[in-house]
Amino acid sequence: MIAVIGAGPAGLMAAEVLARAGNSVTVYDRMPSVGRKLLMAGRGGLNLTHSEPLETLLRRYGVGAARLAPAIGDFPPTALRAWAEELGQSLFIGSSGRVFPQAMKASPLLRAWLRRLGDLGVRLALRQRWTGFGGDDARSLLFEGHEPVAAAGVVLALGGASWPRLGSDGGWTSALQDRGIAVAALEPSNCGLNIDWTEMFRQRFAGTPLKAVAFQWQGQVSRGDAVITSYGIEGGAVYTLSSAIRAAGGAEGAVPVTLDLRPDMPEPVVAEKIARVRGSDSLSTGLRRVLSLAPAAINLLREVERVPPRHPTALAALVKAVPLRVTGTQGLDRAISSSGGVCWAEVDERFMLRRLPGVFVAGEMLDWDAPTGGYLLQASLATGAAAGHGMLDWLRTG
Ligand SMILES: Cc1cc2nc3c(=O)[nH]c(=O)nc-3n(C[C@H](O)[C@H](O)[C@H](O)COP(=O)(O)OP(=O)(O)OC[C@H]3O[C@@H](n4cnc5c(N)ncnc54)[C@H](O)[C@@H]3O)c2cc1C
C-alpha cells in the first residue's frame, strides 16, 4: 500500500497518478472531509491556472522557479486545463488571463475527481492526523490515536499553514525537523493589509470592491482589484504588495502605501476632468460624473483628508495617490498561502526526501511562493503529479 498524507490538490493528484499505474493507494487526512482549502478557493471563483506563456508563468515563482520548472513543464497549464475538462468542467479565461471553471466554484470538480479516484480504487482514511515516523523506518507512519501503518512508499502533501482551520496547520514541521530535514519558517503570503479605518467608513464600506486600481509601495506598483474590509484592504492587487512589505520587514510601524484610483489616466488628464466639475456640484456628484468614481472611492478621499482639496491640480494629485497608512499585514489565519516549507536542498529531482528514501513531498509544503492568479493551484497540482511519477520511478528502479 502507498500512503498519501494530505487530501488537498497535491495529495489527490499524486494519488491519481499512482492509482492509474495500478498501485493500491490510501489517502490520509486529519479532517473529516477532503479538499477543504480547495473548496474555500472555490468561493473566490477557483482560479485554476493562468493562460500566459509558460516562460512568463514560471517567472511568477521567483527563486522557486528553477526547481518547479520540470514539474510544471510536465504538467503545464494546458495539461491542467485538459484534466479539469475531463472532469466535466468547462473553463473560461477571464480578462486578466486567469483560468476559471464556468461553475466558478470547486465542488463540482472535487466531486467528479473523488468519483474518479474511487473508481481507481483509492481509499480515503479521514480524521487521521499524521504525527511522524515510527522508529528508524520512515515508511512506518504514526497517526494520532491509531496503530502505526506500514507503507511501501509515502507522499507527504500536508499543505502550508494558512487558514489552519481548513486542515493545513503546519504541524508537520517538527516531525520532519526531528529527522534532520531543514524546513524554512512558514510565513503568511498573499495576505491583506491592516488599515485603521474610521468606524463610519468601516461600517459603510467593508465588503465594497475597488475595481481596476493600483497600489504603490517603494516604487513597486500592483494593479488590479481590491476589497475594503473591516480590518483594512484585501484582494489580488494588495496581495502582491503584502508579500513585498512583509519580506522587507515593513509591517512594523506604519507603512506609507499609495492608491491610484484611476491608474489608466495620467494626472494632468484627471486634473483637466476635475476642472469640469460644476461649482454647484457636490464633491461626490462631481467626481462621479467626470471620473466615474464609485462612492467608496470618493469616500476614501474623505477618509484620508477630511476636507479634500477642490482645486483641480491638488485633487487630481490626491486621486492619483491616496495615502494609506498601513499598520501591518494579516497573519496566517487569513492569508491565502504561506511561504517557506521543506527546503529544496532536502528534495531530489524526483521530489523524494534525500534523507528518507521512499518518502516524497508535494504541494504548498515545499519552499516556494507565488502571487495569486492560479499559480498556487498550478504548482500544487504539478508537484503532486511529479511526486506521483517520482515514486513510480523509484518503485521501478529504487
Ligand atoms: C481563501 C483561499 C482562496 C484561494 N484561492 C486560490 C485560487 O483561486 N487559486 C489558486 O491557485 N490557489 C488558491 N488558494 C491556494 C490553494 O488553495 C492552495 O495553494 C492549495 O490548496 C495547496 O494545495 P496542497 O495540496 O499543497 O495543500 P492543502 O490544500 O492545504 O491540503 C493539505 C491537506 O493536508 C491535510 N493535513 C495537514 N496536516 C495534516 C496532518 N498532520 N495529518 C493529516 N492530514 C494533514 C490538511 O487537512 C489538508 O487537507 C486559495 C487559498 C485560500 C486559503
PDBQT file of the ligand as one rigid body, heavy atoms in Angstrom, charges set to zero:
ROOT
HETATM    1  C1  LIG A 401      -9.228  31.653   0.739  1.00  0.00    +0.000 C 
HETATM    2  C2  LIG A 401      -8.294  30.982  -0.240  1.00  0.00    +0.000 A 
HETATM    3  C3  LIG A 401      -8.502  31.155  -1.608  1.00  0.00    +0.000 A 
HETATM    4  C4  LIG A 401      -7.612  30.558  -2.514  1.00  0.00    +0.000 A 
HETATM    5  N1  LIG A 401      -7.847  30.722  -3.859  1.00  0.00    +0.000 NA
HETATM    6  C5  LIG A 401      -6.978  30.189  -4.751  1.00  0.00    +0.000 A 
HETATM    7  C6  LIG A 401      -7.206  30.326  -6.153  1.00  0.00    +0.000 A 
HETATM    8  O1  LIG A 401      -8.236  30.840  -6.596  1.00  0.00    +0.000 OA
HETATM    9  N2  LIG A 401      -6.244  29.849  -6.996  1.00  0.00    +0.000 N 
HETATM   10  C7  LIG A 401      -5.110  29.224  -6.538  1.00  0.00    +0.000 A 
HETATM   11  O2  LIG A 401      -4.260  28.836  -7.362  1.00  0.00    +0.000 OA
HETATM   12  N3  LIG A 401      -4.921  28.998  -5.225  1.00  0.00    +0.000 NA
HETATM   13  C8  LIG A 401      -5.813  29.472  -4.335  1.00  0.00    +0.000 A 
HETATM   14  N4  LIG A 401      -5.625  29.268  -2.989  1.00  0.00    +0.000 N 
HETATM   15  C9  LIG A 401      -4.435  28.487  -2.558  1.00  0.00    +0.000 C 
HETATM   16  C10 LIG A 401      -4.627  26.973  -2.777  1.00  0.00    +0.000 C 
HETATM   17  O3  LIG A 401      -5.892  26.575  -2.288  1.00  0.00    +0.000 OA
HETATM   18  C11 LIG A 401      -3.516  26.198  -2.075  1.00  0.00    +0.000 C 
HETATM   19  O4  LIG A 401      -2.255  26.661  -2.545  1.00  0.00    +0.000 OA
HETATM   20  C12 LIG A 401      -3.616  24.678  -2.325  1.00  0.00    +0.000 C 
HETATM   21  O5  LIG A 401      -4.816  24.181  -1.779  1.00  0.00    +0.000 OA
HETATM   22  C13 LIG A 401      -2.425  23.928  -1.731  1.00  0.00    +0.000 C 
HETATM   23  O6  LIG A 401      -2.611  22.570  -2.011  1.00  0.00    +0.000 OA
HETATM   24  P1  LIG A 401      -1.912  21.442  -1.132  1.00  0.00    +0.000 P 
HETATM   25  O7  LIG A 401      -2.500  20.154  -1.595  1.00  0.00    +0.000 OA
HETATM   26  O8  LIG A 401      -0.450  21.617  -1.174  1.00  0.00    +0.000 OA
HETATM   27  O9  LIG A 401      -2.352  21.751   0.357  1.00  0.00    +0.000 OA
HETATM   28  P2  LIG A 401      -3.801  21.810   1.045  1.00  0.00    +0.000 P 
HETATM   29  O10 LIG A 401      -4.847  22.119   0.061  1.00  0.00    +0.000 OA
HETATM   30  O11 LIG A 401      -3.623  22.748   2.175  1.00  0.00    +0.000 OA
HETATM   31  O12 LIG A 401      -4.041  20.324   1.556  1.00  0.00    +0.000 OA
HETATM   32  C14 LIG A 401      -3.263  19.775   2.586  1.00  0.00    +0.000 C 
HETATM   33  C15 LIG A 401      -4.073  18.731   3.312  1.00  0.00    +0.000 C 
HETATM   34  O13 LIG A 401      -3.243  18.117   4.295  1.00  0.00    +0.000 OA
HETATM   35  C16 LIG A 401      -4.019  17.870   5.463  1.00  0.00    +0.000 C 
HETATM   36  N5  LIG A 401      -3.129  17.811   6.616  1.00  0.00    +0.000 N 
HETATM   37  C17 LIG A 401      -2.332  18.772   7.111  1.00  0.00    +0.000 A 
HETATM   38  N6  LIG A 401      -1.642  18.328   8.172  1.00  0.00    +0.000 NA
HETATM   39  C18 LIG A 401      -2.013  17.034   8.354  1.00  0.00    +0.000 A 
HETATM   40  C19 LIG A 401      -1.625  16.008   9.271  1.00  0.00    +0.000 A 
HETATM   41  N7  LIG A 401      -0.720  16.217  10.236  1.00  0.00    +0.000 N 
HETATM   42  N8  LIG A 401      -2.189  14.775   9.138  1.00  0.00    +0.000 NA
HETATM   43  C20 LIG A 401      -3.105  14.514   8.168  1.00  0.00    +0.000 A 
HETATM   44  N9  LIG A 401      -3.515  15.466   7.277  1.00  0.00    +0.000 NA
HETATM   45  C21 LIG A 401      -2.966  16.687   7.360  1.00  0.00    +0.000 A 
HETATM   46  C22 LIG A 401      -4.969  19.042   5.524  1.00  0.00    +0.000 C 
HETATM   47  O14 LIG A 401      -6.124  18.740   6.285  1.00  0.00    +0.000 OA
HETATM   48  C23 LIG A 401      -5.282  19.274   4.052  1.00  0.00    +0.000 C 
HETATM   49  O15 LIG A 401      -6.445  18.592   3.652  1.00  0.00    +0.000 OA
HETATM   50  C24 LIG A 401      -6.504  29.805  -2.060  1.00  0.00    +0.000 A 
HETATM   51  C25 LIG A 401      -6.329  29.617  -0.680  1.00  0.00    +0.000 A 
HETATM   52  C26 LIG A 401      -7.206  30.193   0.226  1.00  0.00    +0.000 A 
HETATM   53  C27 LIG A 401      -6.993  29.986   1.698  1.00  0.00    +0.000 C 
ENDROOT
TORSDOF 0
